[in-house]
Amino acid sequence: MDYRQKIIERIDKFYVEAIEEFREAEAKIISDSRFRRIFQKKDYSGNIKMLKYCKNIASGITFPENEIPQEDGESRDIVKKCRDCIRIFGKLCDSYVSMQVALDKKARGENLSYKEYKKIYNQTKEDHDSLNSAIKDLDILYADYMDYSGSSSGGDGYMTYDMIAGGKGRK
């Protein structure tokens, strides 16, 4: 397998295995936060476990950098951009874990001030926005990379930003 195919495979792994798993965890967390579920017991430890699993998938993705020729700037750029996304993704997972830990403590009767919660919430939102922006940039590079490598015809076969990040309306 040539190095470009390995890069594509690793980016696909990030999109499909890490991001999609994270979206499922995030959907569960959001669903648990709905008002009508206020009196139901939440599975904070299960959410934390899933978030850590997603982060581990992403952080385990490696690229064949020693195989990339020095003159292939496009491959080097996309690897750098994907590594940036993985770093930001890890930070977002950590933010969500912090929020779940804080909410679990609150549910067990420990003190959690509104100010503390708001700080955690704002950090999570900031990290989420950063990831959405980074994934959008990666997806643009990825579409061009796929077209150039001949791995895709007309843009079919890769995940779009809207498919991964859920579009602009998602908060």
C-alpha positions as CSV (number, residue, x, y, z in Angstrom):
1,M,0.0,0.0,0.0
2,D,1.5,3.3,-1.0
3,Y,1.9,6.1,1.6
4,R,-1.0,8.2,0.1
5,Q,-3.4,5.3,0.6
6,K,-2.1,4.9,4.2
7,I,-2.8,8.6,4.8
8,I,-6.3,8.2,3.4
9,E,-6.9,5.1,5.5
10,R,-5.8,6.9,8.7
11,I,-8.0,9.9,8.0
12,D,-11.0,7.7,7.3
13,K,-10.3,5.9,10.6
14,F,-10.4,9.3,12.4
15,Y,-13.6,10.3,10.7
16,V,-15.5,7.0,11.0
17,E,-14.2,5.4,14.2
18,A,-13.3,8.3,16.4
19,I,-15.7,11.1,15.3
20,E,-18.7,8.9,14.7
21,E,-18.3,7.1,18.0
22,F,-18.0,10.6,19.7
23,R,-21.2,11.8,18.0
24,E,-23.0,8.8,19.4
25,A,-21.7,9.6,22.9
26,E,-22.5,13.3,22.5
27,A,-26.0,12.5,21.4
28,K,-26.5,10.3,24.5
29,I,-25.2,13.1,26.7
30,I,-27.5,15.7,25.1
31,S,-30.4,13.3,25.4
32,D,-29.7,12.8,29.1
33,S,-29.7,16.5,29.6
34,R,-33.2,17.1,28.4
35,F,-35.6,18.4,31.0
36,R,-38.0,15.5,30.8
37,R,-35.1,13.2,31.9
38,I,-34.2,15.3,34.9
39,F,-35.3,12.8,37.5
40,Q,-33.8,9.8,35.7
41,K,-30.4,8.4,36.8
42,K,-27.6,9.4,34.4
43,D,-24.8,7.0,33.4
44,Y,-22.0,9.5,33.8
45,S,-19.3,6.8,34.2
46,G,-20.5,5.2,31.0
47,N,-20.3,8.5,29.2
48,I,-16.8,9.1,30.5
49,K,-15.7,5.7,29.5
50,M,-17.1,6.2,25.9
51,L,-15.4,9.6,25.6
52,K,-12.1,8.2,26.7
53,Y,-12.5,5.4,24.3
54,C,-13.0,7.9,21.4
55,K,-10.0,9.9,22.5
56,N,-7.9,6.7,22.6
57,I,-9.0,5.7,19.1
58,A,-7.9,9.1,17.7
59,S,-4.7,9.4,19.7
60,G,-3.7,5.9,18.4
61,I,-3.8,7.0,14.7
62,T,-0.3,7.3,13.2
63,F,0.8,8.4,9.8
64,P,3.6,7.1,7.6
65,E,5.7,10.3,7.8
66,N,9.0,8.6,7.1
67,E,7.5,7.3,3.8
68,I,6.3,10.7,2.6
69,P,8.8,12.3,0.1
70,Q,10.0,15.7,1.1
71,E,8.6,17.2,-2.1
72,D,5.1,16.0,-1.4
73,G,3.9,19.1,0.4
74,E,0.3,18.2,-0.1
75,S,0.6,15.0,1.9
76,R,2.6,16.7,4.6
77,D,0.0,19.4,4.9
78,I,-2.9,17.0,5.2
79,V,-1.1,14.9,7.8
80,K,-0.4,18.1,9.8
81,K,-4.0,19.2,9.5
82,C,-5.3,15.8,10.6
83,R,-2.9,15.7,13.6
84,D,-4.1,19.2,14.6
85,C,-7.7,17.8,14.4
86,I,-6.8,14.8,16.5
87,R,-5.2,17.1,19.1
88,I,-8.3,19.4,19.2
89,F,-10.5,16.3,19.3
90,G,-8.6,15.0,22.4
91,K,-9.0,18.4,24.1
92,L,-12.8,18.3,23.4
93,C,-13.1,14.8,24.8
94,D,-11.3,16.0,27.9
95,S,-13.7,18.9,28.2
96,Y,-16.7,16.6,28.0
97,V,-15.1,14.3,30.6
98,S,-14.6,17.3,32.9
99,M,-18.3,18.2,32.5
100,Q,-19.5,14.6,33.1
101,V,-17.3,14.4,36.2
102,A,-18.7,17.7,37.5
103,L,-22.3,16.6,36.8
104,D,-21.7,13.3,38.5
105,K,-20.4,15.0,41.6
106,K,-23.4,17.3,41.6
107,A,-25.7,14.3,41.3
108,R,-24.0,12.7,44.3
109,G,-24.7,15.9,46.4
110,E,-21.3,17.5,46.2
111,N,-21.1,21.3,45.7
112,L,-20.9,22.6,42.1
113,S,-21.4,26.3,41.7
114,Y,-23.0,27.8,38.6
115,K,-19.8,29.7,38.0
116,E,-17.8,26.4,38.0
117,Y,-20.3,24.7,35.7
118,K,-20.4,27.7,33.3
119,K,-16.6,27.7,33.0
120,I,-16.6,24.0,32.1
121,Y,-19.5,24.4,29.7
122,N,-17.8,27.4,28.0
123,Q,-14.6,25.5,27.6
124,T,-16.5,22.5,26.1
125,K,-18.3,24.8,23.7
126,E,-15.1,26.6,22.7
127,D,-13.4,23.2,22.0
128,H,-16.4,22.0,20.1
129,D,-16.3,25.1,17.9
130,S,-12.5,24.7,17.4
131,L,-13.0,21.1,16.3
132,N,-15.8,22.0,13.9
133,S,-13.6,24.6,12.2
134,A,-10.6,22.3,12.1
135,I,-12.6,19.5,10.6
136,K,-14.1,21.8,8.0
137,D,-10.5,22.8,7.0
138,L,-9.4,19.2,6.9
139,D,-12.4,18.1,4.8
140,I,-11.5,20.7,2.2
141,L,-7.9,19.5,2.0
142,Y,-9.2,15.9,2.1
143,A,-11.5,16.4,-0.9
144,D,-8.7,17.8,-3.0
145,Y,-6.3,15.1,-1.8
146,M,-8.8,12.3,-2.7
147,D,-9.4,13.8,-6.2
148,Y,-5.6,14.1,-6.8
149,S,-4.8,10.6,-5.6
150,G,-7.5,9.2,-7.9
151,S,-9.1,7.5,-4.9
152,S,-12.4,9.2,-5.5
153,S,-14.4,10.3,-8.5
154,G,-16.3,13.5,-8.2
155,G,-16.0,13.7,-4.4
156,D,-17.8,10.4,-3.7
157,G,-16.6,8.1,-1.0
158,Y,-15.5,10.6,1.6
159,M,-17.2,12.1,4.6
160,T,-18.3,15.7,4.3
161,Y,-18.0,18.3,7.0
162,D,-21.8,18.3,7.5
163,M,-21.9,14.5,7.8
164,I,-19.1,14.6,10.5
165,A,-19.8,17.7,12.5
166,G,-23.5,17.9,12.0
167,G,-23.6,21.3,10.2
168,K,-23.5,24.8,11.5
169,G,-26.8,24.6,13.4
170,R,-25.5,22.1,15.9
171,K,-24.4,23.4,19.3
